[in-house]
Amino acid sequence: MANTTISNLTAAATLTGTEIVPIVQSAATVRTTTANIAAVSNTPVTLAYAATVSPVSGGRITYRVTMTGNMIINAPSGAADGNQVEFWLIASGGSWTVTFAFARIPSTSTLTSPVTIASGTQGELMFRYDSTLGAWKAARFVNGYS
């Protein structure tokens, strides 16, 4: 087993959270559980405002952006099934629009692109990647936090 590559291991059954796995922490190899790994917080990453943003996907990531102008969000790169990308958009100095033309929006949704975030408030957008559809799905939009 010492010379077996990960791709040659038997697939795991459904995880319960009690499974023990090795990790490297502060240059030492230690053990933890899958439940502890799942509980790691999703601390927002501050993203500098730009008129066009090209985010990176990778599991679950939250971006916080203070908008000082209108913004276009390109499709996140590195999409894999189940990836989730969330944006906390804070409008500063005016009401700003954000366009996310890459996302698939259900025809029954009240969400449209672009959306306007009122000055001094925050909007929250979340997208999930579905490999079956080959698309990012608009999963949530909440606007008007202040």
MOTACOR-V312779 format. One record per residue. N is the residue number from 0. SS is DSSP state (H for helix, E for strand, - for the rest). Layout:
# MOTACOR-V312779
n/ss
N/SS
N/SS
This chain:
# MOTACOR-V312779
n/ss
0/-
1/-
2/-
3/-
4/-
5/H
6/H
7/H
8/-
9/-
10/-
11/-
12/-
13/-
14/-
15/-
16/-
17/-
18/-
19/E
20/E
21/E
22/E
23/E
24/E
25/-
26/-
27/E
28/E
29/E
30/E
31/E
32/E
33/H
34/H
35/H
36/H
37/H
38/-
39/-
40/-
41/-
42/-
43/-
44/E
45/E
46/-
47/-
48/-
49/-
50/-
51/E
52/E
53/-
54/-
55/E
56/-
57/-
58/-
59/E
60/E
61/E
62/E
63/E
64/E
65/E
66/E
67/-
68/-
69/-
70/E
71/E
72/E
73/-
74/-
75/-
76/E
77/-
78/-
79/-
80/-
81/-
82/-
83/E
84/E
85/E
86/E
87/E
88/E
89/E
90/E
91/-
92/-
93/-
94/-
95/E
96/E
97/E
98/E
99/-
100/-
101/-
102/-
103/E
104/-
105/-
106/-
107/-
108/-
109/-
110/-
111/-
112/-
113/-
114/E
115/E
116/E
117/-
118/-
119/-
120/-
121/E
122/E
123/E
124/E
125/E
126/E
127/E
128/E
129/E
130/-
131/-
132/-
133/-
134/E
135/E
136/E
137/E
138/E
139/E
140/E
141/E
142/E
143/E
144/E
145/-
